[in-house]
Amino acid sequence: MIRGVPNSGFNRLRPIAGACLLGAVAACASINGTQNGNGGANGSVAQGHFHLVGVPPALAARANALLNTDQPAPRSVLEKRNRAQTLARSIEDLLASEGYLAAEVRPEDFTTMEASAALTVDSGPRFTILSVGLNGAETVDPETRRIIDGHLAKLPSGSVVKALEVERVEAELVTSLQMRGYAFATSPGIDALASREDANVEITYTVDPGPLVRLGELQSDETDPRSQKAIQVLKPWREGATYNPRTIDRLRSRLRSSGLYEGIGVVVSREPDADGYHTVALTLTEAKPRSVSFGVSASTTEGVGADARWEKRNITGRADKVTVSAEAATLARSLTAAYERPNIGRFGRTLTTETGIRQEETQAYDLDGAKIAATLSQPFTRQLTLSIGAAIDATRITDQRTRIYLGEREQVTFSIPVTAAYTDVGDPLDPQEGIRGFASVESGISVGNSTPGYTRMQISGATYRKIASDLVAAVRAEYGAFAGSNAVPTDRLFFAGGGGTVRGYEYQSLSPTDEFGEYFGGRSLFSASAELRWRRSERFGYAAFVDVGAASDDPGTVFSDAKASVGLGIRYYPGFGPIRFDIAAPLSKRDGDAPLQIYVSIGQAF
């Protein structure tokens, strides 16, 4: 047995030339060996000015990729020789990474630029693992040692020495130690002891676990006492909790989600305090306190629209914010101001108050309204948030019924909405994987020409699955039910048709109608969509979709009343989310239905 020495090329396993390659045993490789039968003319690989002879067939494609460097042709015999030597070393590293530790690649002696130069491969024997050992883990607890041993077992005796697998186990050892509380765990490297005669290797990992870290105080460079108190609420551990990288990541995520900081530095102290705990120090760079955003949309069913949003953050130093948003569209106009106070007493508990005015002009009704509302929300997991609110909504509505019998209806509606929202998707504008769900129950009473009470229930969900690297399948479903008097404001009832429910049909045109053919709100709603989204390139993608749905005054007929549509879409990705262009056609075309409808907006349809 021979021991690798520094600079011998085999004292450590390491990445070479950008790939995870096992260092060649220079001392062993200098000993001429016989070919193992994988070489010969049948193992020839050619590329441009060079070709390989004797490369193992299983590595032929990867070896050819190393030859194909897209470099310009050599300009002299000397440059061609130098390039051949460089390629020979790269091929040797590739062979070593797959267990051919004694492989040699010899460029032929050439004197001309004309012919393709041969690189002759003598791969030698394929080395296997004799044993795997570990140094430095004597002080870790038994459960951590059991986990570590499980990683070492991934390299059984007799298996081929592959650099990627050997180095992956090293990374897993360090990660497991850190996940178990050894925050400063490192690996000085991997030692290997190789036998040329037996074609095997003894691998020895070495780890330095460092101390078991228990987290203590969270310190920040913030000088404002109010900001300091707001940051303490974000701390996701109790003092004395065992360190875990995910805990620190959760702290970063909470700080990032506040929108207050563009630079976040987190450092765990190496030395414990008097209580034996390790302090966590924050270095924060404040983001700009104001932002403005804009959006546009257009469709042949709902017309064109634009919206704008202005936001001012950290008004009182408690991560609170004021938002003013405005919308101007063919069917609706609105202006809303909101104040949000997050992390009241604990992380995530948020109070939102808002007031606003709106105007809507649709096929079913015309509405002028003013609203004031407050909502208290609390996340119970990272995905699930529950909220409860109260609202006062004053409306003046004109619909077909009031036009004929009553004129305008003026009502004030008091309501208590309770909602649950679940999401584990990444990008809300372009989800790739995960589930989104929403459920709400709103009970209220209207005061005006009469005093009707009502309860409105709605549930929706969507799932996204990546069935290939560039292909996403998305499915959405929604159901709504209404109980109470129809004398409530018309916008409390359900409507279907258009971009939000069933593309391809006019807005609200899949809603129930009266004897005059005028739309009025339904007491139940059903809609569903399925999309196949193909990301063809960095900038462009395509979609094919099917929508189905209807609103009905009779819950028993909402499914049988449903109409379907199909369509195709183009997605343009400017960098902040897709711009959507959809064309949809109704499958159950009725008199008055257009053959096609077009929709343009920012973000996916759902």
MIPA-971109 format. One line per 4 residues: number of its first residue (from 1); their letters; for each residue x, y, z of C-alpha. Coordinates in steps of 0.02 Angstrom, whole numbers, plus 50000, padded with zeros to 5 digits. Example, Ala and Ser with C-alpha at 12.3 -4.5 7.8 and 13.67 -1.06 7.14 Angstrom:
<kolfis>
1> AS> 50615 49775 50390 ~ 50684 49947 50357
</kolfis>
This chain:
<kolfis>
1> MIRG> 50000 50000 50000 ~ 50063 50175 49963 ~ 50012 50335 50046 ~ 49975 50488 49940
5> VPNS> 50088 50634 49983 ~ 50059 50820 49955 ~ 50059 50869 49770 ~ 50054 50686 49719
9> GFNR> 49878 50713 49650 ~ 49800 50579 49762 ~ 49815 50641 49940 ~ 49641 50716 49926
13> LRPI> 49486 50695 49821 ~ 49443 50862 49743 ~ 49355 50944 49595 ~ 49469 50965 49444
17> AGAC> 49441 51079 49294 ~ 49268 51126 49348 ~ 49206 50947 49366 ~ 49200 50836 49520
21> LLGA> 49348 50729 49474 ~ 49451 50610 49581 ~ 49635 50661 49587 ~ 49744 50543 49488
25> VAAC> 49878 50442 49579 ~ 50032 50516 49500 ~ 50147 50391 49584 ~ 50040 50246 49522
29> ASIN> 50007 50320 49352 ~ 50192 50329 49318 ~ 50198 50138 49325 ~ 50155 50067 49155
33> GTQN> 50004 49954 49160 ~ 49918 49843 49035 ~ 49758 49894 48950 ~ 49602 49820 49028
37> GNGG> 49518 49775 48865 ~ 49409 49930 48850 ~ 49529 50015 48729 ~ 49575 49979 48551
41> ANGS> 49506 50042 48389 ~ 49328 50010 48445 ~ 49350 50144 48578 ~ 49400 50278 48454
45> VAQG> 49324 50452 48475 ~ 49361 50591 48351 ~ 49337 50780 48359 ~ 49418 50905 48242
49> HFHL> 49609 50905 48253 ~ 49616 50767 48386 ~ 49543 50595 48413 ~ 49547 50468 48554
53> VGVP> 49596 50287 48538 ~ 49559 50161 48675 ~ 49435 50261 48779 ~ 49311 50151 48875
57> PALA> 49148 50149 48774 ~ 49043 50204 48924 ~ 49143 50366 48935 ~ 49156 50399 48748
61> ARAN> 49021 50535 48744 ~ 49093 50630 48892 ~ 49269 50615 48823 ~ 49209 50683 48657
65> ALLN> 49132 50832 48748 ~ 49304 50872 48820 ~ 49379 50872 48646 ~ 49241 50985 48582
69> TDQP> 49297 51148 48664 ~ 49241 51264 48523 ~ 49417 51336 48519 ~ 49486 51402 48355
73> APRS> 49601 51286 48258 ~ 49781 51283 48320 ~ 49892 51401 48222 ~ 50055 51304 48237
77> VLEK> 50122 51131 48273 ~ 50184 51193 48443 ~ 50011 51258 48489 ~ 49935 51094 48431
81> RNRA> 50057 50995 48541 ~ 50018 51104 48692 ~ 49833 51083 48664 ~ 49854 50894 48648
85> QTLA> 49945 50889 48815 ~ 49806 50989 48898 ~ 49672 50876 48825 ~ 49768 50722 48882
89> RSIE> 49768 50785 49062 ~ 49581 50824 49053 ~ 49544 50649 48987 ~ 49649 50573 49127
93> DLLA> 49551 50673 49255 ~ 49387 50613 49178 ~ 49445 50432 49186 ~ 49505 50455 49365
97> SEGY> 49335 50524 49415 ~ 49257 50359 49358 ~ 49380 50247 49449 ~ 49520 50229 49319
101> LAAE> 49649 50301 49439 ~ 49802 50236 49347 ~ 49745 50291 49175 ~ 49869 50367 49053
105> VRPE> 49830 50467 48897 ~ 49979 50488 48777 ~ 49974 50609 48630 ~ 50060 50544 48474
109> DFTT> 50217 50628 48415 ~ 50162 50730 48264 ~ 50251 50855 48154 ~ 50112 50915 48039
113> MEAS> 49953 51017 48053 ~ 49860 50916 47923 ~ 49809 50752 48005 ~ 49700 50725 48159
117> AALT> 49816 50688 48306 ~ 49783 50531 48409 ~ 49772 50530 48599 ~ 49800 50350 48651
121> VDSG> 49712 50297 48810 ~ 49778 50162 48926 ~ 49638 50160 49054 ~ 49714 50027 49167
125> PRFT> 49613 49938 49301 ~ 49457 50015 49378 ~ 49485 50047 49563 ~ 49359 49997 49696
129> ILSV> 49331 50046 49878 ~ 49417 49935 50005 ~ 49357 50027 50160 ~ 49286 50193 50221
133> GLNG> 49336 50269 50388 ~ 49301 50427 50487 ~ 49408 50531 50605 ~ 49354 50672 50718
137> AETV> 49176 50620 50762 ~ 49217 50546 50932 ~ 49134 50689 51028 ~ 48967 50694 50937
141> DPET> 48810 50624 51017 ~ 48754 50445 50974 ~ 48606 50498 50865 ~ 48716 50612 50760
145> RRII> 48844 50472 50743 ~ 48707 50355 50683 ~ 48657 50479 50548 ~ 48838 50501 50495
149> DGHL> 48865 50314 50483 ~ 48714 50305 50369 ~ 48801 50423 50247 ~ 48962 50323 50253
153> AKLP> 48864 50166 50211 ~ 48827 50241 50040 ~ 49005 50191 49991 ~ 49006 50002 50017
157> SGSV> 49164 49898 49999 ~ 49186 49837 49822 ~ 49096 49982 49739 ~ 49186 50084 49605
161> VKAL> 49276 50240 49665 ~ 49180 50387 49591 ~ 49232 50562 49636 ~ 49059 50638 49634
165> EVER> 48991 50509 49756 ~ 49144 50521 49870 ~ 49132 50711 49879 ~ 48944 50707 49900
169> VEAE> 48964 50601 50057 ~ 49089 50728 50125 ~ 48962 50867 50099 ~ 48825 50762 50181
173> LVTS> 48934 50732 50334 ~ 48960 50919 50361 ~ 48778 50960 50327 ~ 48717 50827 50448
177> LQMR> 48829 50895 50586 ~ 48764 51071 50556 ~ 48584 51012 50555 ~ 48615 50929 50723
181> GYAF> 48679 51090 50803 ~ 48864 51088 50763 ~ 48858 51257 50676 ~ 49044 51270 50638
185> ATSP> 49072 51093 50576 ~ 49200 51078 50435 ~ 49295 50945 50339 ~ 49482 50974 50314
189> GIDA> 49479 50854 50168 ~ 49476 50672 50115 ~ 49628 50559 50129 ~ 49649 50411 50013
193> LASR> 49767 50263 50022 ~ 49781 50172 49857 ~ 49849 50002 49807 ~ 49908 49988 49626
197> EDAN> 49928 49801 49645 ~ 49752 49768 49712 ~ 49667 49913 49619 ~ 49576 49973 49775
201> VEIT> 49571 50126 49888 ~ 49551 50156 50074 ~ 49454 50318 50100 ~ 49464 50413 50264
205> YTVD> 49354 50562 50300 ~ 49402 50689 50433 ~ 49277 50807 50514 ~ 49296 50944 50642
209> PGPL> 49124 50959 50726 ~ 49165 51106 50836 ~ 49052 51146 50986 ~ 48867 51105 50999
213> VRLG> 48787 51277 50977 ~ 48635 51336 51073 ~ 48562 51501 51013 ~ 48547 51650 51127
217> ELQS> 48506 51834 51102 ~ 48469 51915 50935 ~ 48569 52076 50919 ~ 48548 52207 50783
221> DETD> 48638 52364 50728 ~ 48470 52454 50727 ~ 48477 52606 50843 ~ 48290 52648 50849
225> PRSQ> 48215 52558 51001 ~ 48051 52533 50907 ~ 48139 52449 50761 ~ 48242 52345 50881
229> KAIQ> 48082 52284 50964 ~ 48003 52245 50795 ~ 48155 52142 50746 ~ 48149 52041 50907
233> VLKP> 47974 51981 50859 ~ 48050 51902 50703 ~ 48166 51790 50805 ~ 48113 51609 50765
237> WREG> 48194 51526 50916 ~ 48188 51529 51105 ~ 48350 51555 51198 ~ 48438 51391 51224
241> ATYN> 48370 51310 51065 ~ 48493 51201 50970 ~ 48565 51281 50813 ~ 48492 51229 50646
245> PRTI> 48533 51310 50478 ~ 48348 51312 50437 ~ 48317 51422 50590 ~ 48440 51551 50525
249> DRLR> 48364 51538 50350 ~ 48192 51569 50426 ~ 48258 51726 50511 ~ 48328 51788 50345
253> SRLR> 48163 51749 50259 ~ 48064 51846 50389 ~ 48179 51996 50375 ~ 48170 51989 50185
257> SSGL> 47980 51975 50183 ~ 47965 52135 50285 ~ 48026 52231 50132 ~ 48130 52346 50244
261> YEGI> 48304 52283 50206 ~ 48402 52255 50046 ~ 48556 52189 50136 ~ 48545 52059 50275
265> GVVV> 48697 51989 50365 ~ 48679 51855 50498 ~ 48827 51796 50604 ~ 48824 51667 50743
269> SREP> 48957 51705 50873 ~ 49090 51572 50894 ~ 49110 51605 51079 ~ 48965 51573 51201
273> DADG> 48905 51702 51325 ~ 48900 51680 51514 ~ 48747 51567 51498 ~ 48831 51457 51370
277> YHTV> 48725 51523 51226 ~ 48788 51592 51060 ~ 48729 51766 51010 ~ 48662 51796 50836
281> ALTL> 48711 51967 50765 ~ 48622 52057 50623 ~ 48697 52183 50503 ~ 48557 52266 50404
285> TEAK> 48554 52384 50257 ~ 48390 52475 50240 ~ 48294 52469 50077 ~ 48209 52620 50001
289> PRSV> 48056 52661 50108 ~ 47942 52700 49959 ~ 47894 52607 49803 ~ 47776 52632 49656
293> SFGV> 47709 52494 49543 ~ 47596 52489 49391 ~ 47497 52358 49297 ~ 47390 52347 49141
297> SAST> 47263 52225 49072 ~ 47153 52210 48918 ~ 47022 52091 48853 ~ 46881 52089 48728
301> TEGV> 46760 52043 48868 ~ 46809 52163 49008 ~ 46892 52303 48910 ~ 47054 52385 48958
305> GADA> 47119 52433 49128 ~ 47267 52503 49223 ~ 47313 52504 49406 ~ 47443 52593 49511
309> RWEK> 47506 52566 49688 ~ 47607 52678 49804 ~ 47681 52609 49964 ~ 47772 52690 50111
313> RNIT> 47854 52570 50234 ~ 47909 52578 50415 ~ 47802 52728 50459 ~ 47825 52711 50647
317> GRAD> 47979 52598 50650 ~ 47874 52442 50679 ~ 47882 52377 50499 ~ 47709 52449 50466
321> KVTV> 47659 52523 50298 ~ 47533 52631 50209 ~ 47472 52584 50036 ~ 47369 52685 49914
325> SAEA> 47306 52594 49760 ~ 47201 52652 49614 ~ 47118 52562 49470 ~ 47039 52630 49312
329> ATLA> 46959 52508 49191 ~ 46815 52494 49070 ~ 46703 52407 49197 ~ 46770 52471 49364
333> RSLT> 46859 52614 49450 ~ 46924 52615 49629 ~ 47034 52708 49752 ~ 47089 52623 49914
337> AAYE> 47202 52673 50058 ~ 47263 52540 50181 ~ 47369 52534 50338 ~ 47455 52371 50389
341> RPNI> 47533 52339 50559 ~ 47624 52171 50561 ~ 47691 52061 50700 ~ 47577 52119 50839
345> GRFG> 47639 52025 50992 ~ 47704 51880 50887 ~ 47771 51851 50713 ~ 47642 51856 50574
349> RTLT> 47495 51926 50672 ~ 47443 52072 50562 ~ 47309 52204 50576 ~ 47254 52283 50412
353> TETG> 47132 52428 50401 ~ 47072 52501 50238 ~ 46950 52625 50167 ~ 46903 52656 49988
357> IRQE> 46777 52702 49856 ~ 46730 52608 49698 ~ 46620 52617 49546 ~ 46566 52471 49435
361> ETQA> 46467 52469 49272 ~ 46430 52292 49215 ~ 46296 52204 49112 ~ 46208 52150 49272
365> YDLD> 46216 52308 49379 ~ 46290 52480 49407 ~ 46365 52513 49579 ~ 46437 52659 49677
369> GAKI> 46510 52613 49845 ~ 46617 52664 49993 ~ 46692 52541 50115 ~ 46788 52535 50278
373> AATL> 46858 52371 50344 ~ 46981 52294 50467 ~ 47058 52120 50462 ~ 47165 52026 50587
377> SQPF> 47266 51882 50514 ~ 47382 51752 50590 ~ 47489 51620 50504 ~ 47481 51452 50593
381> TRQL> 47611 51370 50482 ~ 47723 51438 50345 ~ 47586 51392 50221 ~ 47422 51419 50315
385> TLSI> 47351 51588 50367 ~ 47183 51619 50451 ~ 47100 51788 50463 ~ 46942 51869 50529
389> GAAI> 46877 52041 50489 ~ 46734 52165 50497 ~ 46674 52282 50361 ~ 46547 52419 50331
393> DATR> 46501 52442 50148 ~ 46385 52579 50086 ~ 46320 52551 49909 ~ 46203 52629 49782
397> ITDQ> 46152 52496 49655 ~ 46048 52499 49497 ~ 46004 52332 49418 ~ 45863 52268 49307
401> RTRI> 45746 52239 49454 ~ 45773 52411 49530 ~ 45761 52497 49361 ~ 45585 52429 49339
405> YLGE> 45516 52431 49516 ~ 45620 52527 49640 ~ 45744 52642 49558 ~ 45913 52650 49645
409> REQV> 45942 52541 49799 ~ 46042 52621 49938 ~ 46104 52498 50069 ~ 46232 52486 50207
413> TFSI> 46300 52311 50234 ~ 46385 52252 50393 ~ 46486 52093 50367 ~ 46608 51978 50457
417> PVTA> 46720 51881 50337 ~ 46822 51732 50398 ~ 46953 51663 50278 ~ 47086 51528 50269
421> AYTD> 47226 51535 50140 ~ 47354 51400 50104 ~ 47499 51416 49983 ~ 47665 51330 49959
425> VGDP> 47704 51395 49784 ~ 47859 51498 49750 ~ 47826 51637 49626 ~ 47644 51694 49641
429> LDPQ> 47649 51766 49464 ~ 47717 51607 49386 ~ 47696 51456 49502 ~ 47790 51299 49452
433> EGIR> 47756 51177 49594 ~ 47641 51169 49743 ~ 47463 51200 49799 ~ 47358 51354 49830
437> GFAS> 47194 51348 49924 ~ 47069 51477 49986 ~ 46908 51462 50086 ~ 46797 51601 50152
441> VESG> 46633 51620 50245 ~ 46555 51792 50252 ~ 46401 51828 50355 ~ 46315 51995 50353
445> ISVG> 46159 52101 50357 ~ 46106 52244 50245 ~ 46011 52397 50303 ~ 45910 52498 50178
449> NSTP> 45744 52465 50090 ~ 45738 52303 50188 ~ 45849 52212 50312 ~ 45906 52052 50229
453> GYTR> 46038 51939 50305 ~ 46150 51822 50209 ~ 46295 51699 50217 ~ 46414 51685 50071
457> MQIS> 46534 51537 50058 ~ 46673 51513 49932 ~ 46812 51386 49912 ~ 46946 51374 49779
461> GATY> 47106 51280 49749 ~ 47244 51260 49621 ~ 47385 51135 49601 ~ 47543 51150 49496
465> RKIA> 47656 51007 49443 ~ 47816 51012 49342 ~ 47803 50860 49227 ~ 47964 50907 49136
469> SDLV> 48099 51038 49158 ~ 48005 51156 49040 ~ 47826 51092 49058 ~ 47703 51135 49198
473> AAVR> 47527 51064 49220 ~ 47407 51178 49316 ~ 47230 51139 49374 ~ 47108 51256 49463
477> AEYG> 46933 51233 49535 ~ 46812 51350 49624 ~ 46642 51330 49706 ~ 46529 51457 49789
481> AFAG> 46363 51450 49881 ~ 46246 51586 49945 ~ 46113 51574 50081 ~ 45992 51712 50125
485> SNAV> 45890 51845 50036 ~ 45927 51902 49859 ~ 45887 52079 49917 ~ 46068 52102 49973
489> PTDR> 46182 52210 49863 ~ 46197 52123 49694 ~ 46386 52109 49702 ~ 46368 51986 49847
493> LFFA> 46294 51858 49725 ~ 46393 51755 49599 ~ 46430 51788 49416 ~ 46525 51683 49288
497> GGGG> 46601 51713 49117 ~ 46755 51811 49067 ~ 46938 51811 49115 ~ 46916 51768 49298
501> TVRG> 46810 51613 49273 ~ 46778 51549 49095 ~ 46879 51630 48957 ~ 46798 51634 48786
505> YEYQ> 46630 51700 48849 ~ 46575 51879 48881 ~ 46596 51945 49057 ~ 46451 51885 49169
509> SLSP> 46368 51798 49019 ~ 46366 51627 49106 ~ 46254 51696 49245 ~ 46066 51667 49265
513> TDEF> 45947 51782 49171 ~ 45771 51845 49203 ~ 45622 51841 49085 ~ 45692 51993 48993
517> GEYF> 45860 51910 48965 ~ 45948 52023 49090 ~ 46085 51948 49198 ~ 46063 51937 49386
521> GGRS> 46172 51858 49518 ~ 46169 51673 49555 ~ 46162 51584 49721 ~ 46296 51459 49671
525> LFSA> 46454 51459 49566 ~ 46563 51326 49488 ~ 46717 51351 49379 ~ 46872 51250 49337
529> SAEL> 47022 51266 49224 ~ 47165 51156 49164 ~ 47321 51226 49081 ~ 47479 51151 49006
533> RWRR> 47619 51280 49009 ~ 47775 51257 48903 ~ 47926 51370 48935 ~ 48008 51362 48764
537> SERF> 48150 51483 48801 ~ 48207 51611 48927 ~ 48090 51742 48855 ~ 47945 51647 48776
541> GYAA> 47822 51512 48826 ~ 47656 51442 48768 ~ 47498 51376 48850 ~ 47349 51271 48804
545> FVDV> 47196 51275 48916 ~ 47017 51218 48947 ~ 46894 51317 49055 ~ 46722 51265 49116
549> GAAS> 46596 51347 49232 ~ 46433 51437 49265 ~ 46335 51533 49397 ~ 46159 51474 49437
553> DDPG> 46012 51526 49542 ~ 45982 51342 49580 ~ 46126 51250 49665 ~ 46063 51087 49592
557> TVFS> 46091 51144 49412 ~ 46256 51238 49423 ~ 46355 51090 49355 ~ 46233 51048 49216
561> DAKA> 46225 51232 49165 ~ 46415 51242 49147 ~ 46489 51292 48979 ~ 46664 51253 48918
565> SVGL> 46796 51341 48814 ~ 46968 51303 48745 ~ 47113 51416 48703 ~ 47296 51446 48670
569> GIRY> 47412 51573 48747 ~ 47583 51654 48729 ~ 47689 51701 48879 ~ 47826 51831 48872
573> YPGF> 47948 51835 49019 ~ 48028 52008 49040 ~ 48106 51959 49207 ~ 47973 52003 49336
577> GPIR> 47838 51878 49287 ~ 47751 51826 49127 ~ 47648 51941 49017 ~ 47499 51836 48964
581> FDIA> 47414 51840 48795 ~ 47268 51716 48780 ~ 47144 51678 48642 ~ 46991 51575 48693
585> APLS> 46843 51505 48596 ~ 46676 51446 48669 ~ 46635 51262 48643 ~ 46449 51290 48674
589> KRDG> 46426 51441 48564 ~ 46256 51528 48584 ~ 46174 51666 48486 ~ 46270 51825 48518
593> DAPL> 46431 51738 48575 ~ 46587 51797 48484 ~ 46692 51659 48404 ~ 46850 51716 48495
597> QIYV> 46896 51819 48648 ~ 47068 51894 48685 ~ 47148 51926 48856 ~ 47310 52018 48898
601> SIGQ> 47377 52041 49075 ~ 47527 52018 49189 ~ 47544 51849 49274 ~ 47472 51679 49237
605> AF> 47283 51657 49228 ~ 47288 51570 49398
</kolfis>
